[in-house]
Amino acid sequence: MQKKRFGLIGYGAWGPFHASAISKNPQAELAAITARSEASRQLAAKDHPNATLYADYHEMLAAETLDLVGVVLPTDLHFPAAHAVLSAGKNLLLEKPMALTLEHCQQLIDLAQSKGLLLAVGHELRLSSLWGKIKSLIEEGAIGRPLYALIELWRNPYRQGSGGWRYDIHRVGNWILEEPIHFFDFARWYFSSQGEPATVYALANSRQPDHPELHDNFSATLTFPTGSYAVISQTLSAFEHHQVVKITGTNGALWANWSGALDRTLHPTFFLRYFDGKETVEIPISKITGEVYELEDQVE
């Protein structure tokens, strides 16, 4: 089988993980990498000596024969880079969020459809052996009809990002577009049999006087047409990285937990417990879970 030729745009904090996931896949070849800074290009060249390095992704797209391209850039750069990839006729794996505006998101969808290309957005947590097991148990009817979910994250503050982009409202858009975007996706996924959310109510505050527009603490309640609801909550005013999903239904309940010193730890602890209304049992999760590992599955 001929290997799929990958191009990668971005080699900052998350880009090297993408590059590693591509390189580990026997069906893929990391053919080219674009990195803006000289330091990032030197690191990429050291890590992946067989990949051709570029400073400008337009040059990479024009020069290379690529099957697909991953875009791993600050949020404000997603739209121009993704638009260039699709315009060049390449399939695209785009990190979340797609873009800063709904208009730009729709433009990318329309462009991909008009060219018959694949546009995939990086919701790798759907591939998790832990979070995915919740979905399969719900579909099997293990808890009956889901009535309530708590999807919560307690963690360290966000990394500043290249040039401090994650702390610039005009570049990041909103911190809700960072990790909570995954949790809104979970809620819609787990309650998919009950339609799209009907209402959203949210509260937030911040301990940062320099960035009151960026909220350390955020909670939202989504209600569904059936009366079921999900609470999504995150704090960046804490320590380590602890994520919880708890769901109750008409016939039982589920409690999943993932913990690590950091979000990208290679050695997390995790569990899933199931209550059938009478007894509580631990559901075995044989495959290690975490966004680093799910990224490899996403590339596959």
C-alpha positions as CSV (number, residue, x, y, z in Angstrom):
1,M,0.0,0.0,0.0
2,Q,1.3,3.4,-1.0
3,K,1.8,5.6,2.0
4,K,-0.3,8.8,2.4
5,R,1.8,11.9,2.2
6,F,1.2,14.3,5.1
7,G,2.0,17.9,5.3
8,L,2.0,19.7,8.6
9,I,1.5,23.4,9.2
10,G,2.6,24.5,12.7
11,Y,5.3,23.1,15.0
12,G,4.7,24.8,18.3
13,A,3.4,23.2,21.5
14,W,0.9,20.7,19.9
15,G,2.5,20.4,16.4
16,P,5.3,18.0,17.5
17,F,2.6,15.6,18.8
18,H,0.9,15.7,15.4
19,A,4.2,15.0,13.7
20,S,5.0,12.1,16.1
21,A,1.5,10.6,15.5
22,I,1.9,10.8,11.7
23,S,5.4,9.3,11.8
24,K,4.3,6.4,14.0
25,N,1.7,5.4,11.5
26,P,2.9,2.8,9.0
27,Q,0.5,4.0,6.3
28,A,1.7,7.6,6.5
29,E,4.7,9.6,5.5
30,L,5.4,13.0,7.1
31,A,6.6,14.6,3.9
32,A,6.8,18.3,4.8
33,I,6.5,20.7,7.7
34,T,5.9,24.4,7.8
35,A,7.1,26.3,10.9
36,R,7.3,30.1,11.1
37,S,10.2,30.5,13.4
38,E,13.8,29.4,12.8
39,A,13.9,27.7,16.2
40,S,10.8,25.7,15.4
41,R,12.2,24.7,12.0
42,Q,15.5,23.6,13.6
43,L,13.6,21.5,16.1
44,A,11.4,20.0,13.4
45,A,14.5,19.2,11.3
46,K,16.1,17.4,14.2
47,D,13.0,15.5,15.1
48,H,12.0,14.6,11.5
49,P,15.1,14.7,9.2
50,N,13.3,13.2,6.3
51,A,10.7,15.9,6.1
52,T,11.2,19.0,3.9
53,L,11.0,22.2,5.9
54,Y,9.3,25.4,4.9
55,A,8.9,28.8,6.4
56,D,5.7,29.6,4.4
57,Y,2.9,27.2,4.0
58,H,2.0,28.6,0.6
59,E,5.4,27.5,-0.7
60,M,4.8,24.0,0.8
61,L,1.4,23.7,-0.8
62,A,2.7,24.7,-4.2
63,A,5.8,22.6,-4.1
64,E,4.7,19.3,-2.5
65,T,2.5,16.5,-3.7
66,L,0.4,15.8,-0.5
67,D,-2.6,13.7,0.2
68,L,-3.6,15.6,3.3
69,V,-2.4,18.5,5.5
70,G,-2.7,19.1,9.2
71,V,-3.1,22.6,10.5
72,V,-1.9,23.2,14.1
73,L,-1.7,26.9,14.5
74,P,-3.1,29.6,16.8
75,T,-6.8,30.0,16.4
76,D,-6.8,33.3,14.5
77,L,-4.6,31.7,11.8
78,H,-6.9,28.6,11.2
79,F,-9.1,30.2,8.6
80,P,-6.4,31.5,6.2
81,A,-4.3,28.4,6.4
82,A,-7.3,26.0,6.1
83,H,-8.6,28.0,3.2
84,A,-5.2,27.8,1.4
85,V,-5.0,24.0,2.0
86,L,-8.5,23.3,0.6
87,S,-7.9,25.7,-2.3
88,A,-4.8,23.8,-3.1
89,G,-6.9,20.6,-3.4
90,K,-5.6,18.9,-0.2
91,N,-7.6,17.0,2.3
92,L,-7.5,18.8,5.7
93,L,-7.2,17.9,9.4
94,L,-7.9,21.2,11.2
95,E,-7.4,21.6,14.9
96,K,-10.4,22.9,16.8
97,P,-11.9,25.4,16.8
98,M,-12.4,25.7,13.1
99,A,-12.2,29.5,13.0
100,L,-13.1,32.6,15.0
101,T,-16.5,33.2,13.2
102,L,-19.4,31.1,12.0
103,E,-19.1,32.7,8.6
104,H,-15.5,31.5,8.2
105,C,-16.5,28.0,9.4
106,Q,-19.2,27.9,6.8
107,Q,-16.9,29.1,4.1
108,L,-14.5,26.2,4.8
109,I,-17.3,23.7,4.8
110,D,-18.6,25.0,1.5
111,L,-15.1,25.0,0.0
112,A,-14.4,21.4,1.0
113,Q,-17.7,20.3,-0.4
114,S,-17.3,22.1,-3.7
115,K,-13.9,20.4,-4.2
116,G,-14.9,17.0,-2.9
117,L,-12.3,17.1,-0.1
118,L,-12.3,15.8,3.4
119,L,-12.4,18.5,6.2
120,A,-11.9,16.9,9.6
121,V,-11.9,18.9,12.8
122,G,-9.7,17.7,15.7
123,H,-12.3,16.3,18.1
124,E,-9.9,13.4,19.0
125,L,-11.5,12.8,22.4
126,R,-14.4,11.0,20.6
127,L,-11.9,8.3,19.9
128,S,-11.0,7.8,23.6
129,S,-11.4,4.3,25.0
130,L,-12.7,6.0,28.2
131,W,-15.1,8.7,26.9
132,G,-16.1,6.5,23.9
133,K,-17.1,3.7,26.3
134,I,-19.6,6.0,27.9
135,K,-21.2,6.6,24.5
136,S,-21.4,2.9,23.7
137,L,-22.9,2.1,27.1
138,I,-25.5,4.8,26.6
139,E,-26.3,3.4,23.1
140,E,-26.6,-0.1,24.6
141,G,-29.3,1.2,27.0
142,A,-27.1,0.6,30.1
143,I,-28.5,3.6,32.0
144,G,-31.8,4.0,30.1
145,R,-32.6,7.5,28.8
146,P,-29.9,10.0,29.9
147,L,-31.4,12.6,32.1
148,Y,-28.4,14.6,33.5
149,A,-24.7,15.0,32.8
150,L,-21.9,16.8,34.5
151,I,-18.8,17.4,32.3
152,E,-16.2,19.1,34.4
153,L,-12.5,20.0,34.2
154,W,-10.2,21.2,37.0
155,R,-6.8,22.2,35.7
156,N,-3.8,24.5,35.6
157,P,-4.0,27.9,33.8
158,Y,-3.6,27.7,30.0
159,R,-0.2,28.0,28.4
160,Q,0.4,31.5,27.0
161,G,1.0,30.2,23.4
162,S,3.2,31.6,20.8
163,G,3.4,35.4,21.1
164,G,0.9,35.2,24.0
165,W,-1.9,34.4,21.5
166,R,-4.1,32.5,23.9
167,Y,-4.3,35.6,26.2
168,D,-5.3,37.9,23.4
169,I,-9.1,37.9,22.9
170,H,-8.8,39.0,19.3
171,R,-6.6,35.9,18.5
172,V,-8.1,33.2,20.8
173,G,-11.7,34.4,20.3
174,N,-12.7,33.1,23.7
175,W,-11.3,30.5,26.1
176,I,-14.6,28.6,25.7
177,L,-13.3,27.8,22.3
178,E,-10.3,26.0,23.8
179,E,-11.1,23.0,26.0
180,P,-14.8,23.5,26.7
181,I,-15.5,23.1,23.0
182,H,-14.8,19.4,23.6
183,F,-17.2,19.3,26.4
184,F,-20.1,20.8,24.4
185,D,-19.3,18.2,21.8
186,F,-19.5,15.5,24.5
187,A,-22.9,16.7,25.7
188,R,-24.3,16.8,22.1
189,W,-22.8,13.3,21.5
190,Y,-24.1,11.7,24.6
191,F,-27.6,13.2,24.3
192,S,-27.8,12.9,20.5
193,S,-30.9,10.7,20.6
194,Q,-32.7,13.7,22.2
195,G,-32.1,16.3,19.6
196,E,-30.0,19.4,19.6
197,P,-29.8,21.6,22.7
198,A,-32.8,23.9,23.0
199,T,-31.3,26.5,25.5
200,V,-27.9,27.5,26.9
201,Y,-27.4,29.4,30.1
202,A,-23.8,30.4,31.2
203,L,-21.9,32.1,34.0
204,A,-18.3,33.0,34.2
205,N,-15.8,35.1,36.2
206,S,-12.1,35.7,36.3
207,R,-9.4,36.3,38.9
208,Q,-7.2,38.1,36.3
209,P,-7.6,41.9,36.5
210,D,-5.5,42.2,33.3
211,H,-7.8,39.9,31.3
212,P,-11.3,40.3,32.6
213,E,-12.6,39.3,29.1
214,L,-10.9,35.8,29.5
215,H,-12.7,33.8,32.2
216,D,-10.9,31.4,34.5
217,N,-14.1,29.9,35.7
218,F,-16.9,29.0,33.3
219,S,-20.1,27.0,33.7
220,A,-23.0,26.4,31.2
221,T,-26.2,24.5,31.4
222,L,-27.6,23.0,28.2
223,T,-31.2,21.8,28.1
224,F,-32.6,19.4,25.5
225,P,-36.1,19.2,24.0
226,T,-36.9,16.2,26.2
227,G,-36.1,18.0,29.5
228,S,-32.7,16.3,30.0
229,Y,-29.8,18.7,30.6
230,A,-26.0,18.8,30.8
231,V,-23.8,21.0,33.0
232,I,-20.4,21.9,31.5
233,S,-17.9,23.5,33.9
234,Q,-14.2,24.4,33.8
235,T,-11.8,26.2,36.1
236,L,-8.3,27.3,35.1
237,S,-7.6,28.5,38.7
238,A,-6.6,25.1,40.0
239,F,-3.8,22.6,39.7
240,E,-2.9,19.5,37.6
241,H,-5.5,18.2,35.1
242,H,-8.6,16.3,36.3
243,Q,-11.6,15.7,34.0
244,V,-14.9,14.1,35.1
245,V,-18.0,12.9,33.3
246,K,-21.0,11.8,35.3
247,I,-24.3,10.8,33.7
248,T,-27.5,9.6,35.3
249,G,-30.4,8.0,33.4
250,T,-33.7,6.5,34.0
251,N,-32.1,3.1,34.9
252,G,-28.6,3.8,36.1
253,A,-25.5,6.0,36.2
254,L,-22.0,6.3,34.9
255,W,-18.9,8.0,36.5
256,A,-15.7,8.5,34.5
257,N,-12.5,10.2,35.7
258,W,-9.2,11.0,34.0
259,S,-6.3,12.6,36.0
260,G,-2.8,13.6,35.2
261,A,-0.1,16.1,36.2
262,L,-0.7,17.8,32.9
263,D,-3.1,17.5,30.0
264,R,-0.6,15.7,27.8
265,T,0.8,13.3,30.3
266,L,1.8,9.9,29.1
267,H,0.9,8.2,32.4
268,P,-2.6,9.2,33.4
269,T,-4.9,7.5,35.9
270,F,-8.5,6.8,34.8
271,F,-11.6,4.8,35.6
272,L,-15.2,4.2,34.6
273,R,-17.8,3.0,37.1
274,Y,-21.3,1.8,36.3
275,F,-24.3,1.7,38.6
276,D,-27.3,-0.3,37.4
277,G,-29.6,0.9,40.2
278,K,-28.5,-1.8,42.6
279,E,-24.8,-2.5,42.3
280,T,-21.7,-0.5,41.3
281,V,-19.1,-2.2,39.1
282,E,-15.9,-0.9,37.5
283,I,-15.8,-1.2,33.8
284,P,-12.3,-2.2,32.6
285,I,-10.6,0.2,30.1
286,S,-7.8,-1.9,28.6
287,K,-6.4,0.8,26.2
288,I,-4.6,3.8,27.7
289,T,-6.4,7.0,27.1
290,G,-5.4,10.7,26.8
291,E,-5.3,13.3,24.0
292,V,-1.8,12.2,23.0
293,Y,-3.0,8.7,22.4
294,E,-6.3,9.7,20.8
295,L,-4.3,11.9,18.4
296,E,-2.6,8.8,17.1
297,D,-6.0,7.2,16.5
298,Q,-7.2,10.3,14.8
299,V,-4.3,10.2,12.3
300,E,-5.0,6.5,11.7
